[in-house]
Amino acid sequence: MFNKILIANRGEVAVRIIRAAKELGIKTVTVYTKYDIVSLHVILSDEAYRIDDYLNAS
């Protein structure tokens, strides 16, 4: 099985994945933009890393 997974979704889908992973004892990592900093999936994940959104990409 996995030790840790990266969840590249956001919102309710990400929250459901995080909850299922926690039940299985799997650590979760999420990525988020500045607009999602207080979102539930960011708060619930074991690790969260901020990335630039595509509108700021060069």
MARTIVEX-97746 format. One record per residue: residue in three letters; y, x, z of N, C-alpha, C, CB in turn. Coordinates in nm, 4 decimals, padded with zeros to 6 digits. Each point is the difference from the previous one (the first is absolute). Last residue first. Glycine has a CB too. Layout:
<resn=ALA&n.v=Y&n.u=X&n.w=Z&ca.v=Y&ca.u=X&ca.w=Z&c.v=Y&c.u=X&c.w=Z&cb.v=Y&cb.u=X&cb.w=Z>
...
This chain:
<resn=SER&n.v=03.2483&n.u=00.4425&n.w=-01.6139&ca.v=00.0781&ca.u=00.0642&ca.w=-00.1074&c.v=-00.0797&c.u=00.0102&c.w=-00.1264&cb.v=00.1263&cb.u=00.1283&cb.w=00.1682>
<resn=ALA&n.v=-00.1338&n.u=-00.4966&n.w=00.2649&ca.v=-00.0692&ca.u=00.1101&ca.w=-00.0672&c.v=00.0861&c.u=00.0545&c.w=-00.1138&cb.v=-00.2234&cb.u=-00.1011&cb.w=00.0599>
<resn=ASN&n.v=00.3077&n.u=-00.2859&n.w=00.2361&ca.v=00.0686&ca.u=00.1258&ca.w=00.0288&c.v=-00.0639&c.u=00.1190&c.w=-00.0698&cb.v=00.0662&cb.u=-00.0948&cb.w=00.2184>
<resn=LEU&n.v=-00.2448&n.u=-00.3484&n.w=-00.2469&ca.v=00.1372&ca.u=-00.0118&ca.w=-00.0486&c.v=00.0797&c.u=00.1281&c.w=00.0222&cb.v=-00.0101&cb.u=-00.2443&cb.w=00.0460>
<resn=TYR&n.v=-00.4428&n.u=00.1775&n.w=00.1148&ca.v=00.0077&ca.u=00.0375&ca.w=-00.1408&c.v=00.1415&c.u=-00.0101&c.w=-00.0563&cb.v=-00.2341&cb.u=-00.0767&cb.w=-00.0247>
<resn=ASP&n.v=00.1597&n.u=00.1862&n.w=00.5471&ca.v=-00.0406&ca.u=-00.1083&ca.w=-00.0886&c.v=00.0254&c.u=00.0409&c.w=-00.1447&cb.v=00.0503&cb.u=-00.1720&cb.w=00.1789>
<resn=ASP&n.v=-00.1775&n.u=00.5135&n.w=00.2326&ca.v=00.1111&ca.u=-00.0590&ca.w=-00.0748&c.v=-00.0521&c.u=-00.1140&c.w=-00.0854&cb.v=00.1230&cb.u=00.2200&cb.w=-00.0027>
<resn=ILE&n.v=-00.3733&n.u=-00.1035&n.w=00.4628&ca.v=00.0145&ca.u=00.0553&ca.w=-00.1342&c.v=00.1218&c.u=-00.0643&c.w=-00.0650&cb.v=-00.2507&cb.u=00.0405&cb.w=-00.0208>
<resn=ARG&n.v=-00.0008&n.u=00.0293&n.w=00.5469&ca.v=00.1025&ca.u=-00.0577&ca.w=-00.0867&c.v=00.0027&c.u=00.0738&c.w=-00.1336&cb.v=00.1363&cb.u=-00.0680&cb.w=00.2016>
<resn=TYR&n.v=-00.5508&n.u=-00.0166&n.w=00.1599&ca.v=00.0845&ca.u=00.1004&ca.w=-00.0626&c.v=00.0973&c.u=-00.0670&c.w=-00.0953&cb.v=-00.1821&cb.u=00.1718&cb.w=00.0213>
<resn=ALA&n.v=-00.1928&n.u=-00.2620&n.w=00.4234&ca.v=00.0841&ca.u=-00.0581&ca.w=-00.1050&c.v=00.0961&c.u=00.1069&c.w=-00.0505&cb.v=-00.0179&cb.u=-00.2316&cb.w=00.1030>
<resn=GLU&n.v=-00.4667&n.u=00.1273&n.w=00.2250&ca.v=00.0966&ca.u=00.0950&ca.w=-00.0537&c.v=00.0790&c.u=-00.0699&c.w=-00.1095&cb.v=-00.1495&cb.u=00.1986&cb.w=00.0550>
<resn=ASP&n.v=-00.1388&n.u=-00.4627&n.w=00.1921&ca.v=-00.0081&ca.u=00.1169&ca.w=00.0872&c.v=00.0997&c.u=00.1080&c.w=-00.0414&cb.v=-00.2414&cb.u=-00.0513&cb.w=00.0402>
<resn=SER&n.v=00.3333&n.u=-00.4828&n.w=-00.1290&ca.v=-00.0811&ca.u=00.1113&ca.w=-00.0498&c.v=00.0024&c.u=00.1174&c.w=00.0977&cb.v=00.0476&cb.u=-00.0722&cb.w=-00.2358>
<resn=LEU&n.v=00.2111&n.u=-00.3428&n.w=00.2930&ca.v=-00.1407&ca.u=-00.0060&ca.w=00.0403&c.v=-00.0822&c.u=00.1214&c.w=-00.0422&cb.v=00.0197&cb.u=-00.2445&cb.w=-00.0144>
<resn=ILE&n.v=00.4493&n.u=00.1903&n.w=-00.1073&ca.v=-00.0125&ca.u=00.0053&ca.w=00.1458&c.v=-00.1461&c.u=00.0077&c.w=00.0434&cb.v=00.2128&cb.u=-00.1296&cb.w=00.0198>
<resn=VAL&n.v=-00.1090&n.u=00.0668&n.w=-00.4763&ca.v=00.0444&ca.u=00.1338&ca.w=00.0409&c.v=-00.0206&c.u=00.0176&c.w=00.1500&cb.v=00.1697&cb.u=00.0052&cb.w=-00.1874>
<resn=HIS&n.v=-00.2554&n.u=-00.4262&n.w=-00.0036&ca.v=-00.1025&ca.u=00.0951&ca.w=-00.0430&c.v=00.0368&c.u=00.1433&c.w=00.0379&cb.v=-00.0581&cb.u=-00.1534&cb.w=-00.1888>
<resn=LEU&n.v=00.3682&n.u=-00.2024&n.w=00.2785&ca.v=-00.1168&ca.u=-00.0010&ca.w=00.0874&c.v=-00.1054&c.u=00.1016&c.w=-00.0424&cb.v=00.0444&cb.u=-00.2397&cb.w=00.0451>
<resn=SER&n.v=00.4818&n.u=00.3226&n.w=-00.1495&ca.v=-00.1059&ca.u=-00.0926&ca.w=-00.0419&c.v=-00.1242&c.u=00.0164&c.w=00.0864&cb.v=00.0886&cb.u=00.0058&cb.w=-00.2341>
<resn=VAL&n.v=00.3498&n.u=00.2399&n.w=00.2222&ca.v=-00.0340&ca.u=-00.0865&ca.w=00.1137&c.v=-00.1078&c.u=-00.1023&c.w=-00.0349&cb.v=00.2321&cb.u=00.0303&cb.w=00.0843>
<resn=ILE&n.v=-00.0778&n.u=00.2906&n.w=-00.4127&ca.v=-00.0156&ca.u=00.0780&ca.w=00.1229&c.v=-00.0387&c.u=-00.0852&c.w=00.1215&cb.v=00.1670&cb.u=00.1588&cb.w=-00.0920>
<resn=ASP&n.v=-00.0777&n.u=-00.2390&n.w=-00.4103&ca.v=-00.1177&ca.u=-00.0477&ca.w=00.0736&c.v=-00.0154&c.u=00.0623&c.w=00.1383&cb.v=-00.1084&cb.u=-00.0348&cb.w=-00.2182>
<resn=TYR&n.v=00.4518&n.u=00.1472&n.w=-00.1127&ca.v=00.0102&ca.u=-00.1447&ca.w=00.0179&c.v=-00.1132&c.u=-00.0566&c.w=00.0857&cb.v=00.1139&cb.u=-00.0118&cb.w=-00.2208>
<resn=LYS&n.v=-00.0856&n.u=00.4735&n.w=00.0783&ca.v=00.0982&ca.u=-00.0283&ca.w=00.1051&c.v=00.0127&c.u=-00.1493&c.w=00.0289&cb.v=00.1231&cb.u=00.2052&cb.w=-00.0681>
<resn=THR&n.v=-00.5903&n.u=-00.0623&n.w=-00.1218&ca.v=00.1359&ca.u=00.0355&ca.w=-00.0402&c.v=00.0954&c.u=-00.0370&c.w=00.1129&cb.v=-00.0551&cb.u=-00.0347&cb.w=-00.2458>
<resn=TYR&n.v=-00.4945&n.u=00.1791&n.w=00.2700&ca.v=00.0997&ca.u=-00.1062&ca.w=-00.0023&c.v=00.1331&c.u=00.0531&c.w=-00.0504&cb.v=-00.1166&cb.u=-00.1146&cb.w=00.1895>
<resn=VAL&n.v=-00.4662&n.u=00.1979&n.w=-00.0906&ca.v=00.1240&ca.u=00.0555&ca.w=-00.0528&c.v=00.0984&c.u=-00.1155&c.w=-00.0131&cb.v=-00.1210&cb.u=00.1886&cb.w=-00.1250>
<resn=THR&n.v=-00.3442&n.u=-00.0955&n.w=00.4529&ca.v=00.0770&ca.u=-00.0783&ca.w=-00.0959&c.v=00.1188&c.u=00.0811&c.w=-00.0489&cb.v=-00.0716&cb.u=-00.2140&cb.w=00.1116>
<resn=VAL&n.v=-00.4473&n.u=00.2564&n.w=00.1525&ca.v=00.1238&ca.u=00.0667&ca.w=-00.0389&c.v=00.0701&c.u=-00.0904&c.w=-00.1002&cb.v=-00.0972&cb.u=00.2336&cb.w=00.0398>
<resn=THR&n.v=-00.3317&n.u=-00.2626&n.w=00.3621&ca.v=00.0731&ca.u=-00.0458&ca.w=-00.1178&c.v=00.1290&c.u=00.0784&c.w=-00.0191&cb.v=-00.0983&cb.u=-00.2272&cb.w=00.0305>
<resn=LYS&n.v=-00.4420&n.u=00.2569&n.w=00.2118&ca.v=00.1438&ca.u=00.0235&ca.w=00.0121&c.v=00.0686&c.u=-00.0415&c.w=-00.1296&cb.v=-00.0389&cb.u=00.1908&cb.w=00.1623>
<resn=ILE&n.v=-00.4335&n.u=-00.3919&n.w=00.0381&ca.v=00.0564&ca.u=00.0858&ca.w=-00.1038&c.v=00.1510&c.u=00.0112&c.w=00.0212&cb.v=-00.1831&cb.u=-00.0668&cb.w=-00.1636>
<resn=GLY&n.v=-00.1708&n.u=-00.2122&n.w=00.3940&ca.v=00.0278&ca.u=00.1311&ca.w=00.0573&c.v=00.0563&c.u=00.1001&c.w=-00.0998&cb.v=-00.1806&cb.u=-00.0447&cb.w=00.1596>
<resn=LEU&n.v=00.0725&n.u=-00.4404&n.w=-00.2053&ca.v=-00.1058&ca.u=00.0930&ca.w=-00.0406&c.v=00.0211&c.u=00.1409&c.w=00.0545&cb.v=-00.0297&cb.u=-00.1358&cb.w=-00.2054>
<resn=GLU&n.v=00.3465&n.u=-00.2097&n.w=00.2833&ca.v=-00.1268&ca.u=-00.0544&ca.w=00.0496&c.v=-00.1169&c.u=00.0927&c.w=-00.0312&cb.v=00.0911&cb.u=-00.2305&cb.w=-00.0293>
<resn=LYS&n.v=00.3328&n.u=00.3370&n.w=-00.1481&ca.v=-00.0034&ca.u=00.0225&ca.w=00.1451&c.v=-00.1298&c.u=-00.0525&c.w=00.0607&cb.v=00.2504&cb.u=-00.0148&cb.w=00.0069>
<resn=ALA&n.v=-00.1685&n.u=-00.0737&n.w=-00.4626&ca.v=-00.0305&ca.u=00.1417&ca.w=00.0219&c.v=-00.0089&c.u=00.0312&c.w=00.1489&cb.v=00.1155&cb.u=00.0578&cb.w=-00.2151>
<resn=ALA&n.v=00.0227&n.u=-00.4883&n.w=00.0874&ca.v=-00.1425&ca.u=00.0197&ca.w=-00.0292&c.v=-00.0410&c.u=00.1446&c.w=00.0256&cb.v=00.0097&cb.u=-00.1834&cb.w=-00.1714>
<resn=ARG&n.v=00.4467&n.u=00.0795&n.w=00.2128&ca.v=-00.0776&ca.u=-00.0658&ca.w=00.1064&c.v=-00.1498&c.u=00.0176&c.w=-00.0207&cb.v=00.1837&cb.u=-00.1667&cb.w=00.0268>
<resn=ILE&n.v=00.1068&n.u=00.3283&n.w=-00.3632&ca.v=00.0149&ca.u=00.0775&ca.w=00.1240&c.v=-00.0841&c.u=-00.0609&c.w=00.1115&cb.v=00.2324&cb.u=00.0672&cb.w=-00.0686>
<resn=ILE&n.v=-00.2049&n.u=-00.3019&n.w=-00.3384&ca.v=-00.0799&ca.u=00.1215&ca.w=-00.0157&c.v=00.0045&c.u=00.0829&c.w=00.1276&cb.v=00.0457&cb.u=00.0003&cb.w=-00.2473>
<resn=ARG&n.v=00.2271&n.u=-00.3791&n.w=00.2309&ca.v=-00.1417&ca.u=-00.0386&ca.w=00.0057&c.v=-00.0911&c.u=00.1214&c.w=-00.0125&cb.v=00.0587&cb.u=-00.2223&cb.w=-00.0981>
<resn=VAL&n.v=00.4046&n.u=00.2890&n.w=00.0448&ca.v=-00.0308&ca.u=-00.0359&ca.w=00.1389&c.v=-00.1471&c.u=-00.0384&c.w=00.0143&cb.v=00.2373&cb.u=-00.0777&cb.w=00.0332>
<resn=ALA&n.v=-00.0678&n.u=00.1594&n.w=-00.4676&ca.v=-00.0124&ca.u=00.1234&ca.w=00.0777&c.v=-00.0382&c.u=-00.0288&c.w=00.1448&cb.v=00.1690&cb.u=00.1076&cb.w=-00.1494>
<resn=VAL&n.v=-00.0784&n.u=-00.4756&n.w=-00.1283&ca.v=-00.1210&ca.u=00.0689&ca.w=-00.0466&c.v=-00.0235&c.u=00.1264&c.w=00.0824&cb.v=00.0348&cb.u=-00.0911&cb.w=-00.2330>
<resn=GLU&n.v=00.3649&n.u=-00.1535&n.w=00.3037&ca.v=-00.1181&ca.u=-00.0618&ca.w=00.0602&c.v=-00.1290&c.u=00.0684&c.w=-00.0422&cb.v=00.1229&cb.u=-00.2148&cb.w=00.0057>
<resn=GLY&n.v=00.2945&n.u=00.5199&n.w=-00.0965&ca.v=-00.0047&ca.u=-00.1407&ca.w=00.0360&c.v=-00.1328&c.u=-00.0440&c.w=00.0588&cb.v=00.1629&cb.u=-00.0384&cb.w=-00.1778>
<resn=ARG&n.v=-00.1673&n.u=00.4504&n.w=-00.1595&ca.v=00.0950&ca.u=-00.0368&ca.w=00.1044&c.v=-00.0186&c.u=-00.1469&c.w=00.0335&cb.v=00.1648&cb.u=00.1755&cb.w=-00.0776>
<resn=ASN&n.v=-00.4597&n.u=00.2828&n.w=-00.1503&ca.v=00.0520&ca.u=-00.1359&ca.w=-00.0132&c.v=00.1044&c.u=-00.0222&c.w=00.1079&cb.v=-00.2183&cb.u=-00.0837&cb.w=-00.0978>
<resn=ALA&n.v=-00.0662&n.u=00.4746&n.w=00.0467&ca.v=00.1181&ca.u=00.0058&ca.w=-00.0863&c.v=00.0543&c.u=-00.1389&c.w=-00.0310&cb.v=-00.0874&cb.u=00.2114&cb.w=-00.0987>
<resn=ILE&n.v=-00.2318&n.u=00.0729&n.w=00.4701&ca.v=00.0245&ca.u=-00.1357&ca.w=-00.0478&c.v=00.1315&c.u=00.0020&c.w=-00.0770&cb.v=-00.1273&cb.u=-00.1058&cb.w=00.1958>
<resn=LEU&n.v=-00.2735&n.u=00.4763&n.w=-00.0293&ca.v=00.1389&ca.u=-00.0209&ca.w=-00.0382&c.v=00.0127&c.u=-00.1402&c.w=-00.0579&cb.v=00.0353&cb.u=00.2481&cb.w=-00.0444>
<resn=ILE&n.v=-00.4106&n.u=-00.0412&n.w=00.4169&ca.v=00.0304&ca.u=-00.0513&ca.w=-00.1337&c.v=00.1509&c.u=-00.0121&c.w=-00.0190&cb.v=-00.2190&cb.u=-00.1248&cb.w=-00.0035>
<resn=LYS&n.v=-00.2068&n.u=00.3827&n.w=00.3284&ca.v=00.1397&ca.u=-00.0393&ca.w=-00.0158&c.v=00.0204&c.u=-00.0503&c.w=-00.1421&cb.v=00.0757&cb.u=00.1690&cb.w=00.1737>
<resn=ASN&n.v=-00.5073&n.u=-00.0542&n.w=-00.0183&ca.v=00.0698&ca.u=00.0245&ca.w=00.1258&c.v=00.1419&c.u=-00.0545&c.w=-00.0030&cb.v=-00.1395&cb.u=00.2032&cb.w=00.0337>
<resn=PHE&n.v=-00.3287&n.u=-00.3762&n.w=-00.3104&ca.v=00.1266&ca.u=00.0718&ca.w=-00.0047&c.v=00.0547&c.u=00.0219&c.w=00.1402&cb.v=00.0469&cb.u=-00.0979&cb.w=-00.2255>
<resn=MET&n.v=-00.5847&n.u=00.0616&n.w=00.0939&ca.v=00.1183&ca.u=-00.0850&ca.w=00.0000&c.v=00.1238&c.u=00.0890&c.w=00.0000&cb.v=-00.1235&cb.u=-00.1854&cb.w=00.1227>
